Amino acid sequence: MKQELSTRIMGILNVTPDSFSDGGHYSSLKEALSQAERLIAEGSDILDIGGESTRPFAVPVSTDEELQRVIPVIAGIRDKHSIPISIDTTKAAVAREALKAGADIINDISALQKDPEMISVVQQTDVPVIIMHMQGKPADMQINPEYQDVTIDILDFFKERIGWIREKGVDVSRVIIDPGIGFGKTLQHNLSILKNIAKFSSLELPVLLGHSRKRFLGDITGVEHEAERDLASAVVSALCCTKGISIVRVHNVAATRQALLIAEELGSAP
């Protein structure tokens, strides 16, 4: 039995041809299910399944295409495992079908803003909902993003969204917040968010950190290839896990788990 951690690990499974790090690696059902088995064996607490790339300048895909990518994978995982599954989508139709297929969590990078029907899916279910901050949209988010104070601005954004969700009759205790590392942020914005990550706990909701393999890590370390940024990603996970983070969303679960085990043992040492 694996040792329990206070920070949960969400393993990333992108079934896309163009995601920034692992696009095209798990496009077939067989490859995707094999990777799911690997992530579970390495210690994932949650699997996050995405069928549309949200990398900078990504091209949107149709609802039908996204459904064809994610539904068989979700159903295949659920057929064998009880692990919580998150559907990473901004489309209400995809979220609805994913929940029917066995998903347990909605992960919407638009914070329920892109598809007006998404709030209806949320209202009709009782599953957790992840809302993320993003300045702009994937097609333009990295073109000169600006903030007065990035941490305060993001906190204000979440306060507005949480208030709106509450007005829609949804129990806001279901909400998980994601500051959106790399989504409309410069290197300095990302570093400021990480330095002040504990401040997001003031909202009294679980905080998810999605930093894995992102460009800012390459900017700092000089490591250009995304798949070689797992060490840097694990270091960030370890540094942040004692600052109120509830979930880390990562590609390399094994490395992250080792880093969290060490960080939590050091944090609890006398």
C-alpha positions as a Markdown table, in Angstrom:
| # | Residue | x | y | z |
|---|---|---|---|---|
| 1 | Met | 0.0 | 0.0 | 0.0 |
| 2 | Lys | 1.4 | 3.4 | -1.0 |
| 3 | Gln | 2.2 | 5.9 | 1.7 |
| 4 | Glu | -0.4 | 8.7 | 1.9 |
| 5 | Leu | 0.6 | 12.2 | 1.1 |
| 6 | Ser | -1.2 | 15.4 | 2.2 |
| 7 | Thr | -0.8 | 16.7 | -1.3 |
| 8 | Arg | -2.7 | 14.7 | -4.0 |
| 9 | Ile | -1.0 | 14.0 | -7.3 |
| 10 | Met | -3.0 | 14.5 | -10.5 |
| 11 | Gly | -1.4 | 12.6 | -13.4 |
| 12 | Ile | -1.8 | 14.2 | -16.8 |
| 13 | Leu | -3.0 | 12.1 | -19.8 |
| 14 | Asn | -3.4 | 14.2 | -22.9 |
| 15 | Val | -5.0 | 12.3 | -25.8 |
| 16 | Thr | -4.1 | 15.0 | -28.3 |
| 17 | Pro | -1.7 | 15.3 | -31.3 |
| 18 | Asp | -0.5 | 18.7 | -30.3 |
| 19 | Ser | -0.2 | 19.2 | -26.5 |
| 20 | Phe | 3.1 | 21.1 | -25.7 |
| 21 | Ser | 4.9 | 18.2 | -24.0 |
| 22 | Asp | 3.3 | 14.8 | -24.8 |
| 23 | Gly | 1.2 | 15.6 | -27.9 |
| 24 | Gly | 0.8 | 12.5 | -30.1 |
| 25 | His | 2.3 | 10.1 | -27.6 |
| 26 | Tyr | -1.0 | 8.7 | -26.5 |
| 27 | Ser | -3.3 | 9.2 | -29.5 |
| 28 | Ser | -4.4 | 5.6 | -29.8 |
| 29 | Leu | -6.7 | 4.0 | -27.2 |
| 30 | Lys | -4.2 | 1.3 | -26.5 |
| 31 | Glu | -1.4 | 3.9 | -25.9 |
| 32 | Ala | -3.6 | 6.0 | -23.7 |
| 33 | Leu | -4.8 | 3.1 | -21.5 |
| 34 | Ser | -1.2 | 1.9 | -21.2 |
| 35 | Gln | -0.1 | 5.3 | -20.0 |
| 36 | Ala | -3.1 | 5.4 | -17.6 |
| 37 | Glu | -1.9 | 2.1 | -16.1 |
| 38 | Arg | 1.6 | 3.5 | -15.7 |
| 39 | Leu | 0.4 | 6.7 | -14.0 |
| 40 | Ile | -1.7 | 4.7 | -11.6 |
| 41 | Ala | 1.1 | 2.3 | -10.8 |
| 42 | Glu | 3.4 | 5.3 | -10.1 |
| 43 | Gly | 1.0 | 6.7 | -7.5 |
| 44 | Ser | -1.5 | 9.0 | -9.2 |
| 45 | Asp | -4.4 | 9.9 | -6.9 |
| 46 | Ile | -6.4 | 11.4 | -9.8 |
| 47 | Leu | -6.1 | 11.1 | -13.6 |
| 48 | Asp | -6.7 | 14.3 | -15.7 |
| 49 | Ile | -7.9 | 13.4 | -19.3 |
| 50 | Gly | -7.7 | 16.1 | -22.0 |
| 51 | Gly | -8.7 | 16.0 | -25.6 |
| 52 | Glu | -7.9 | 19.5 | -26.7 |
| 53 | Ser | -4.5 | 21.2 | -26.4 |
| 54 | Thr | -4.4 | 24.4 | -24.4 |
| 55 | Arg | -0.8 | 25.3 | -25.2 |
| 56 | Pro | 0.0 | 28.8 | -26.4 |
| 57 | Phe | -1.4 | 29.4 | -30.0 |
| 58 | Ala | -3.2 | 26.0 | -30.0 |
| 59 | Val | -5.9 | 25.4 | -32.6 |
| 60 | Pro | -9.4 | 24.6 | -31.2 |
| 61 | Val | -11.0 | 21.2 | -32.0 |
| 62 | Ser | -14.6 | 20.4 | -32.6 |
| 63 | Thr | -16.8 | 18.9 | -29.9 |
| 64 | Asp | -17.2 | 15.6 | -31.9 |
| 65 | Glu | -13.4 | 15.3 | -32.3 |
| 66 | Glu | -12.8 | 15.9 | -28.6 |
| 67 | Leu | -15.5 | 13.4 | -27.6 |
| 68 | Gln | -14.0 | 10.8 | -29.9 |
| 69 | Arg | -10.6 | 11.3 | -28.2 |
| 70 | Val | -11.6 | 11.3 | -24.5 |
| 71 | Ile | -14.7 | 9.1 | -24.0 |
| 72 | Pro | -13.2 | 5.7 | -24.9 |
| 73 | Val | -10.2 | 6.5 | -22.7 |
| 74 | Ile | -12.4 | 7.4 | -19.7 |
| 75 | Ala | -14.6 | 4.4 | -20.2 |
| 76 | Gly | -11.6 | 2.1 | -20.5 |
| 77 | Ile | -10.0 | 3.4 | -17.4 |
| 78 | Arg | -13.3 | 3.2 | -15.4 |
| 79 | Asp | -13.9 | -0.3 | -16.6 |
| 80 | Lys | -10.8 | -1.4 | -14.6 |
| 81 | His | -10.1 | 1.2 | -11.9 |
| 82 | Ser | -12.0 | 3.3 | -9.3 |
| 83 | Ile | -9.4 | 6.1 | -9.4 |
| 84 | Pro | -11.0 | 9.6 | -9.7 |
| 85 | Ile | -11.0 | 10.9 | -13.3 |
| 86 | Ser | -11.0 | 14.6 | -14.2 |
| 87 | Ile | -12.2 | 15.7 | -17.6 |
| 88 | Asp | -10.1 | 18.7 | -18.9 |
| 89 | Thr | -12.5 | 20.6 | -21.1 |
| 90 | Thr | -14.2 | 23.9 | -21.7 |
| 91 | Lys | -17.1 | 22.3 | -23.5 |
| 92 | Ala | -20.4 | 21.4 | -21.7 |
| 93 | Ala | -21.2 | 18.6 | -24.1 |
| 94 | Val | -17.8 | 17.0 | -23.5 |
| 95 | Ala | -18.1 | 17.4 | -19.7 |
| 96 | Arg | -21.6 | 15.9 | -19.7 |
| 97 | Glu | -20.6 | 12.8 | -21.7 |
| 98 | Ala | -17.4 | 12.4 | -19.8 |
| 99 | Leu | -19.3 | 12.2 | -16.5 |
| 100 | Lys | -21.6 | 9.7 | -18.0 |
| 101 | Ala | -18.6 | 7.6 | -19.1 |
| 102 | Gly | -17.2 | 7.6 | -15.6 |
| 103 | Ala | -15.4 | 10.9 | -14.9 |
| 104 | Asp | -15.7 | 12.4 | -11.4 |
| 105 | Ile | -14.3 | 16.0 | -11.8 |
| 106 | Ile | -14.7 | 18.9 | -14.3 |
| 107 | Asn | -11.5 | 20.8 | -15.0 |
| 108 | Asp | -12.4 | 24.0 | -16.9 |
| 109 | Ile | -9.5 | 26.3 | -17.8 |
| 110 | Ser | -12.0 | 29.0 | -18.7 |
| 111 | Ala | -13.4 | 29.0 | -15.2 |
| 112 | Leu | -16.9 | 28.2 | -16.6 |
| 113 | Gln | -16.8 | 31.2 | -18.9 |
| 114 | Lys | -16.3 | 29.9 | -22.4 |
| 115 | Asp | -19.4 | 27.7 | -22.8 |
| 116 | Pro | -22.6 | 29.2 | -21.3 |
| 117 | Glu | -24.0 | 25.7 | -20.9 |
| 118 | Met | -21.2 | 24.5 | -18.6 |
| 119 | Ile | -22.8 | 26.0 | -15.5 |
| 120 | Ser | -25.9 | 23.9 | -16.2 |
| 121 | Val | -23.7 | 20.7 | -16.2 |
| 122 | Val | -22.3 | 21.9 | -12.9 |
| 123 | Gln | -25.8 | 22.6 | -11.5 |
| 124 | Gln | -27.1 | 19.2 | -12.5 |
| 125 | Thr | -24.3 | 17.3 | -10.8 |
| 126 | Asp | -22.4 | 17.3 | -7.5 |
| 127 | Val | -18.9 | 16.7 | -8.8 |
| 128 | Pro | -15.9 | 18.9 | -7.9 |
| 129 | Val | -15.1 | 21.7 | -10.3 |
| 130 | Ile | -11.7 | 23.1 | -11.1 |
| 131 | Ile | -11.7 | 26.7 | -12.2 |
| 132 | Met | -8.5 | 28.2 | -13.6 |
| 133 | His | -7.3 | 31.8 | -14.1 |
| 134 | Met | -6.2 | 32.6 | -17.6 |
| 135 | Gln | -5.5 | 36.1 | -19.1 |
| 136 | Gly | -6.8 | 36.0 | -22.7 |
| 137 | Lys | -7.2 | 32.6 | -24.4 |
| 138 | Pro | -4.7 | 30.1 | -25.7 |
| 139 | Ala | -4.5 | 31.8 | -29.1 |
| 140 | Asp | -3.2 | 35.1 | -27.6 |
| 141 | Met | -2.6 | 34.6 | -23.9 |
| 142 | Gln | 1.2 | 34.9 | -24.1 |
| 143 | Ile | 1.2 | 38.1 | -26.1 |
| 144 | Asn | 2.4 | 40.8 | -23.5 |
| 145 | Pro | 0.3 | 39.7 | -20.5 |
| 146 | Glu | 0.1 | 42.5 | -17.9 |
| 147 | Tyr | -1.0 | 42.8 | -14.3 |
| 148 | Gln | -1.0 | 45.5 | -11.6 |
| 149 | Asp | -0.2 | 42.8 | -9.0 |
| 150 | Val | -0.5 | 39.3 | -10.4 |
| 151 | Thr | -1.4 | 37.6 | -7.1 |
| 152 | Ile | -3.9 | 40.2 | -6.1 |
| 153 | Asp | -5.4 | 40.3 | -9.5 |
| 154 | Ile | -5.9 | 36.5 | -9.6 |
| 155 | Leu | -7.4 | 36.5 | -6.2 |
| 156 | Asp | -9.8 | 39.2 | -7.2 |
| 157 | Phe | -10.7 | 37.1 | -10.3 |
| 158 | Phe | -11.4 | 34.0 | -8.2 |
| 159 | Lys | -13.5 | 36.1 | -5.7 |
| 160 | Glu | -15.7 | 37.2 | -8.7 |
| 161 | Arg | -16.0 | 33.7 | -10.1 |
| 162 | Ile | -16.8 | 32.1 | -6.8 |
| 163 | Gly | -19.5 | 34.8 | -6.2 |
| 164 | Trp | -21.0 | 34.1 | -9.6 |
| 165 | Ile | -21.0 | 30.4 | -9.0 |
| 166 | Arg | -22.7 | 30.9 | -5.6 |
| 167 | Glu | -25.3 | 33.0 | -7.3 |
| 168 | Lys | -26.1 | 30.1 | -9.7 |
| 169 | Gly | -27.0 | 28.0 | -6.7 |
| 170 | Val | -23.9 | 25.8 | -6.7 |
| 171 | Asp | -22.3 | 24.8 | -3.4 |
| 172 | Val | -18.9 | 26.6 | -3.7 |
| 173 | Ser | -17.3 | 24.0 | -1.4 |
| 174 | Arg | -17.1 | 21.9 | -4.6 |
| 175 | Val | -14.8 | 24.4 | -6.2 |
| 176 | Ile | -11.0 | 23.9 | -6.6 |
| 177 | Ile | -8.9 | 26.9 | -7.8 |
| 178 | Asp | -6.0 | 26.8 | -10.1 |
| 179 | Pro | -3.9 | 30.1 | -10.5 |
| 180 | Gly | -3.0 | 29.1 | -14.1 |
| 181 | Ile | 0.8 | 29.0 | -14.2 |
| 182 | Gly | 1.8 | 29.7 | -17.8 |
| 183 | Phe | -1.6 | 30.8 | -18.9 |
| 184 | Gly | -1.2 | 34.5 | -19.8 |
| 185 | Lys | 1.8 | 35.0 | -17.5 |
| 186 | Thr | 5.5 | 35.9 | -18.0 |
| 187 | Leu | 8.4 | 34.3 | -16.2 |
| 188 | Gln | 8.2 | 36.9 | -13.4 |
| 189 | His | 4.4 | 36.5 | -13.1 |
| 190 | Asn | 4.8 | 32.7 | -12.6 |
| 191 | Leu | 7.6 | 33.2 | -10.1 |
| 192 | Ser | 5.5 | 35.7 | -8.1 |
| 193 | Ile | 2.5 | 33.3 | -8.1 |
| 194 | Leu | 4.7 | 30.5 | -6.8 |
| 195 | Lys | 6.4 | 32.7 | -4.2 |
| 196 | Asn | 3.0 | 33.8 | -2.9 |
| 197 | Ile | 1.1 | 30.6 | -3.5 |
| 198 | Ala | 0.1 | 30.3 | 0.2 |
| 199 | Lys | -2.1 | 33.5 | -0.2 |
| 200 | Phe | -4.5 | 31.6 | -2.3 |
| 201 | Ser | -5.5 | 29.5 | 0.7 |
| 202 | Ser | -7.2 | 32.6 | 2.0 |
| 203 | Leu | -10.1 | 31.7 | -0.2 |
| 204 | Glu | -10.6 | 28.6 | 1.9 |
| 205 | Leu | -10.8 | 26.3 | -1.1 |
| 206 | Pro | -8.5 | 23.6 | -2.4 |
| 207 | Val | -5.6 | 24.9 | -4.6 |
| 208 | Leu | -4.3 | 23.1 | -7.6 |
| 209 | Leu | -0.9 | 23.8 | -9.0 |
| 210 | Gly | -0.3 | 23.0 | -12.7 |
| 211 | His | 3.3 | 23.9 | -13.4 |
| 212 | Ser | 4.6 | 20.6 | -14.9 |
| 213 | Arg | 7.2 | 20.9 | -17.7 |
| 214 | Lys | 6.1 | 24.5 | -18.5 |
| 215 | Arg | 8.2 | 27.0 | -20.4 |
| 216 | Phe | 9.2 | 29.1 | -17.4 |
| 217 | Leu | 11.1 | 26.1 | -16.0 |
| 218 | Gly | 13.1 | 26.0 | -19.2 |
| 219 | Asp | 13.7 | 29.7 | -19.0 |
| 220 | Ile | 15.2 | 29.3 | -15.6 |
| 221 | Thr | 17.2 | 26.1 | -16.2 |
| 222 | Gly | 18.0 | 26.3 | -19.8 |
| 223 | Val | 16.4 | 22.9 | -20.5 |
| 224 | Glu | 14.7 | 23.3 | -23.8 |
| 225 | His | 13.0 | 19.9 | -24.3 |
| 226 | Glu | 9.8 | 19.8 | -22.3 |
| 227 | Ala | 10.1 | 16.1 | -21.3 |
| 228 | Glu | 13.5 | 16.9 | -19.7 |
| 229 | Arg | 11.9 | 19.3 | -17.2 |
| 230 | Asp | 10.6 | 16.7 | -14.8 |
| 231 | Leu | 13.3 | 17.3 | -12.2 |
| 232 | Ala | 12.6 | 21.0 | -12.2 |
| 233 | Ser | 8.8 | 20.3 | -12.0 |
| 234 | Ala | 9.4 | 17.9 | -9.0 |
| 235 | Val | 11.5 | 20.6 | -7.2 |
| 236 | Val | 8.6 | 23.1 | -7.6 |
| 237 | Ser | 6.1 | 20.5 | -6.3 |
| 238 | Ala | 8.3 | 19.9 | -3.3 |
| 239 | Leu | 8.8 | 23.6 | -2.5 |
| 240 | Cys | 5.1 | 24.4 | -2.7 |
| 241 | Cys | 3.5 | 21.3 | -1.1 |
| 242 | Thr | 3.9 | 22.7 | 2.4 |
| 243 | Lys | 2.3 | 26.1 | 1.4 |
| 244 | Gly | -1.4 | 25.1 | 1.2 |
| 245 | Ile | -1.4 | 23.2 | -2.1 |
| 246 | Ser | -4.0 | 20.4 | -2.2 |
| 247 | Ile | -3.2 | 19.0 | -5.7 |
| 248 | Val | -0.2 | 19.1 | -8.1 |
| 249 | Arg | -1.0 | 18.3 | -11.7 |
| 250 | Val | 2.1 | 16.7 | -13.3 |
| 251 | His | 3.3 | 14.5 | -16.2 |
| 252 | Asn | 5.9 | 12.5 | -14.2 |
| 253 | Val | 4.1 | 11.0 | -11.2 |
| 254 | Ala | 6.9 | 8.9 | -9.9 |
| 255 | Ala | 9.4 | 11.8 | -9.6 |
| 256 | Thr | 6.8 | 14.0 | -8.1 |
| 257 | Arg | 5.8 | 11.4 | -5.5 |
| 258 | Gln | 9.5 | 11.0 | -4.4 |
| 259 | Ala | 9.9 | 14.8 | -4.1 |
| 260 | Leu | 6.7 | 15.1 | -2.1 |
| 261 | Leu | 7.6 | 12.3 | 0.2 |
| 262 | Ile | 10.9 | 13.9 | 1.1 |
| 263 | Ala | 9.4 | 17.4 | 1.4 |
| 264 | Glu | 6.6 | 16.2 | 3.7 |
| 265 | Glu | 8.9 | 14.2 | 5.9 |
| 266 | Leu | 11.2 | 17.2 | 6.3 |
| 267 | Gly | 8.3 | 19.4 | 7.1 |
| 268 | Ser | 7.1 | 17.1 | 9.9 |
| 269 | Ala | 10.5 | 16.5 | 11.4 |
| 270 | Pro | 11.1 | 17.8 | 14.9 |
